[in-house]
Amino acid sequence: MGRSDRFRQIVLVTLAALVVGAGALTIRSRARTNDDDSADGRIEAIGDLSGLQRSSGPNDPDASPVGLDRSSGNGATAEGGQRSERVAGSVLAVAGAKTQGSEAPTTARPTATRPSTTTEAPTTTAPTTTEAPTTTTTTTTTTTTVPPPPPAALVNGGFVGVEVPAGSFLLVDDGQVAGWTSDSGVFEIWHPDMEGVGSPDGTNLIELNANGATTIHQDISVTPGSKLEWSFHHRGRDGKDTVELLIGPSDGPLERVKKARTGRKWKRYRGSYEVPEGQSSIRIAFRARDSGSVGNLLDDIRLAPRS
């Protein structure tokens, strides 16, 4: 037998042994699921390999595989090679059939679940601070604003704001009588029941001649070019008394618009006044024409734009 044939035979035998080993391992792994098929596979594999024993015994170093008789010549060599090829083919066929066609379903080995050893850290809850409710105290301050009088509106034409005892009179500083100024610095305020003279508007009245012939006045904001209506009540104390009504710019000069001479009975006087252009403030004044400290009672003085 030539070297090439022998080398080929050795390769085939070695391949067959490897395949058989792989098949045996595969068959064992399936043993639990298909015992009958595994037994048949082992018998067939062992039967095919029984002829592969050495002919000269296990201790002969020159022994050849079964069927490879060195003295038999080419015929024996050819026969041995054919047999080896059949054995290898048979083993490959058996292994392939068992692996592909008759492979039993694999039973999945249960997987043991290892308990988790992770210990969750305890949650630390920060202390909660409850904010005390805030009490807001709102103090509402109500401011009563006295609106300014409309243009050309005279203030306190009835001389109110001074408490006078019934049936009597009071001498007061002009600062106590709202709206008015006296050149003598004094006002003589009468109660309506004083000497039974009464009052046109039911409130206080004044005697213009408190300490002699006196003039009182009041400054008023007006609209330039506007027309005003004025009126007042006059009465003599012990007879006929005379008074003058003066109107003009606040810084003067004043113009006499009415001269009234009245006895011991109340009389109303009225008229109009046209404000010059460019003039926004006027002064209205009453001046006693009689000397002495007696006479010229005044009440219910009015000045307003013509309606």
C-alpha positions in Angstrom: 0.0 0.0 0.0 1.4 3.3 -1.0 2.0 6.1 1.4 -0.7 8.3 0.0 -3.3 5.5 0.4 -2.2 4.8 3.9 -2.3 8.5 4.9 -5.7 8.7 3.4 -6.9 5.7 5.4 -5.4 7.1 8.7 -7.2 10.5 8.1 -10.5 8.8 7.4 -10.2 6.6 10.5 -9.3 9.6 12.6 -12.2 11.6 11.2 -14.5 8.7 11.9 -13.4 8.6 15.5 -13.9 12.3 16.0 -17.4 12.1 14.4 -18.3 9.1 16.6 -17.1 10.9 19.7 -19.2 14.0 18.8 -22.2 11.8 18.0 -21.8 9.9 21.3 -21.7 13.2 23.2 -24.8 14.4 21.3 -26.6 11.1 22.0 -25.8 11.3 25.7 -27.1 14.8 25.9 -30.4 13.6 24.6 -30.6 10.5 26.7 -33.0 12.0 29.3 -35.6 12.9 26.6 -35.4 10.0 24.2 -33.9 6.8 25.7 -34.8 4.5 22.9 -33.2 6.5 20.1 -30.0 6.9 22.2 -29.7 3.2 22.7 -30.1 2.5 19.0 -27.5 5.1 18.2 -25.0 3.6 20.6 -25.5 0.0 19.3 -25.1 1.1 15.7 -22.0 3.2 16.4 -20.3 0.4 18.4 -21.2 -2.2 15.8 -19.6 -0.2 13.1 -16.5 0.5 15.1 -15.9 -3.2 16.2 -14.0 -3.9 13.0 -11.6 -1.1 13.7 -9.7 -3.2 16.3 -6.0 -3.8 15.6 -5.3 -7.3 14.1 -2.1 -7.9 15.9 -3.4 -7.0 19.3 -3.1 -3.9 21.3 0.5 -4.2 22.0 1.9 -4.6 18.5 3.4 -1.3 17.4 3.3 -2.2 13.8 -0.3 -3.3 13.9 -2.6 -1.8 11.3 -6.3 -1.1 11.6 -8.5 -4.1 10.9 -8.8 -4.9 7.2 -5.3 -3.4 6.5 -3.3 -6.7 6.2 0.2 -5.9 5.1 0.7 -9.4 3.6 -2.5 -9.4 1.6 -1.3 -7.1 -1.1 -3.3 -4.6 -3.1 -6.5 -6.5 -2.9 -6.5 -6.4 0.9 -5.5 -2.8 0.9 -8.3 -1.8 -1.4 -10.8 -3.8 0.6 -9.6 -2.2 3.9 -9.8 1.3 2.4 -13.3 0.6 1.2 -14.3 -0.7 4.5 -12.9 2.3 6.3 -14.7 4.6 4.0 -18.0 2.7 4.6 -17.5 2.9 8.4 -16.7 6.6 8.2 -19.7 7.2 6.0 -22.0 5.1 8.2 -20.8 7.0 11.3 -21.3 10.4 9.6 -24.8 9.3 8.4 -25.8 8.1 11.9 -24.5 11.2 13.6 -26.2 13.5 11.1 -29.5 11.6 11.3 -29.5 11.7 15.1 -28.6 15.3 15.2 -31.0 16.6 12.5 -33.9 14.2 12.0 -34.4 12.5 15.3 -33.2 15.2 17.7 -35.5 15.2 20.6 -36.8 18.5 21.9 -34.6 20.1 24.4 -36.0 20.4 27.8 -35.0 23.6 29.3 -33.3 23.2 32.6 -34.9 25.4 35.1 -32.9 28.4 36.0 -32.5 29.1 39.6 -33.1 32.7 40.4 -30.6 34.0 42.8 -32.2 36.2 45.4 -31.2 39.7 45.2 -28.8 40.7 47.9 -29.2 44.4 47.2 -30.5 46.1 50.3 -32.4 49.3 49.7 -31.1 52.1 51.7 -33.6 53.4 54.1 -35.3 56.6 53.0 -34.6 59.5 55.3 -37.4 61.9 55.4 -36.4 65.4 56.2 -38.4 67.0 58.9 -41.1 69.2 57.5 -41.4 72.7 59.0 -44.9 74.0 58.9 -45.0 77.7 58.5 -47.3 79.5 60.8 -50.1 81.2 59.0 -49.5 84.9 58.4 -52.2 87.2 59.7 -52.3 90.4 57.8 -54.1 93.2 59.4 -55.2 95.8 56.9 -56.0 99.2 58.3 -58.2 101.2 56.0 -58.0 104.9 56.5 -60.9 106.8 55.2 -60.1 110.3 54.3 -63.0 112.6 53.7 -62.0 115.2 51.2 -64.1 118.3 51.2 -64.4 119.2 47.5 -63.6 122.8 46.7 -66.5 124.9 45.9 -67.4 125.3 42.3 -66.2 128.4 40.5 -67.8 131.6 41.7 -69.4 129.9 44.7 -69.4 132.0 47.8 -68.6 130.2 51.1 -70.6 130.5 54.4 -73.1 133.2 53.3 -75.1 132.4 56.5 -72.2 132.8 59.0 -72.6 129.4 60.4 -70.1 127.4 62.4 -70.3 129.5 65.6 -72.5 128.4 68.4 -74.3 131.4 69.8 -76.5 131.2 72.9 -80.2 131.7 72.1 -81.3 135.4 72.3 -77.7 136.6 72.5 -74.6 137.4 70.4 -70.8 136.7 70.4 -67.8 138.8 69.3 -65.3 136.4 67.7 -62.1 136.7 65.8 -62.5 136.6 62.0 -60.5 133.4 61.9 -63.4 131.6 63.5 -65.8 132.5 60.7 -65.1 130.4 57.7 -64.6 132.1 54.3 -64.7 135.7 55.6 -62.2 138.3 56.7 -63.0 141.5 58.6 -60.8 144.6 58.5 -61.5 145.1 62.2 -60.5 141.6 63.0 -63.8 141.0 64.8 -67.2 139.6 63.9 -70.3 140.2 65.9 -72.5 137.1 65.4 -76.1 137.2 66.4 -78.5 134.4 67.3 -81.8 134.8 65.2 -83.7 135.4 68.5 -81.5 138.4 69.4 -83.9 141.4 69.9 -86.4 139.4 67.9 -85.0 140.3 64.5 -85.2 136.8 63.1 -83.1 135.5 60.2 -83.9 135.1 56.5 -82.2 131.7 56.3 -82.9 130.5 59.8 -79.3 130.6 61.0 -76.9 133.1 62.4 -76.5 136.7 61.1 -74.0 139.5 61.7 -74.1 143.1 62.7 -71.6 144.8 60.3 -71.0 147.7 62.7 -69.4 145.6 65.5 -66.9 148.2 66.7 -67.7 151.0 64.3 -68.0 151.2 60.5 -66.5 147.8 59.3 -65.8 146.1 55.9 -65.8 142.3 55.4 -64.7 140.5 52.3 -64.2 137.1 50.6 -62.0 136.1 47.6 -63.6 133.8 45.0 -62.2 131.9 42.0 -64.2 132.7 38.8 -64.1 132.0 35.1 -62.9 134.9 33.0 -65.8 136.4 31.0 -68.5 134.6 33.0 -71.6 136.3 34.3 -72.4 136.0 38.0 -75.6 136.6 40.0 -75.4 138.0 43.6 -77.9 138.6 46.3 -78.0 139.5 50.1 -80.5 140.4 52.8 -80.1 143.7 54.7 -81.9 145.3 57.7 -81.4 148.4 59.9 -81.1 147.9 63.6 -82.5 151.0 65.1 -83.7 152.7 61.9 -82.4 153.0 58.4 -78.8 151.8 57.9 -76.7 152.0 54.7 -74.3 149.4 53.3 -72.4 149.1 50.0 -71.7 146.0 47.9 -68.2 146.1 46.2 -66.9 143.6 43.6 -63.6 143.7 41.7 -60.2 142.0 41.3 -58.9 140.4 44.4 -55.9 142.8 44.4 -58.3 145.8 43.7 -59.6 148.2 42.9 -63.1 147.3 43.9 -66.2 148.6 42.2 -69.4 149.5 44.0 -72.2 147.6 42.4 -75.0 148.3 44.9 -75.8 150.8 47.7 -78.6 149.7 50.0 -80.5 151.7 52.6 -82.9 149.7 54.7 -85.1 150.2 57.8 -86.1 147.8 60.4 -87.3 145.1 58.1 -85.3 142.5 56.1 -85.0 143.2 52.5 -83.4 141.2 49.7 -81.2 142.8 47.1 -79.9 141.1 44.0 -78.1 141.8 40.7 -75.4 140.5 38.3 -71.8 141.0 37.6 -69.8 140.2 34.5 -66.2 139.0 35.1 -63.7 140.8 32.9 -61.6 138.8 30.4 -58.3 137.7 31.9 -59.6 137.8 35.5 -59.8 134.5 37.3 -60.4 135.7 40.9 -62.7 138.4 42.3 -63.3 139.9 45.8 -66.8 140.6 47.1 -67.0 143.0 50.0 -69.6 144.7 52.2 -68.8 148.1 53.7 -70.9 150.0 56.3 -71.6 153.6 55.5 -72.8 154.5 58.9 -70.6 155.4 61.8 -70.9 154.0 65.3 -71.0 150.5 66.6 -74.7 149.9 66.0 -76.4 149.0 62.7 -76.4 147.1 59.3 -77.5 143.6 59.9 -76.6 141.2 57.1 -77.6 137.6 56.3 -78.0 135.0 53.5 -75.3 136.3 51.1 -75.0 134.5 47.8 -72.8 134.7 44.6 -73.0 132.1 41.8 -72.7 131.8 38.0 -75.9 132.8 36.2 -77.9 129.7 35.4 
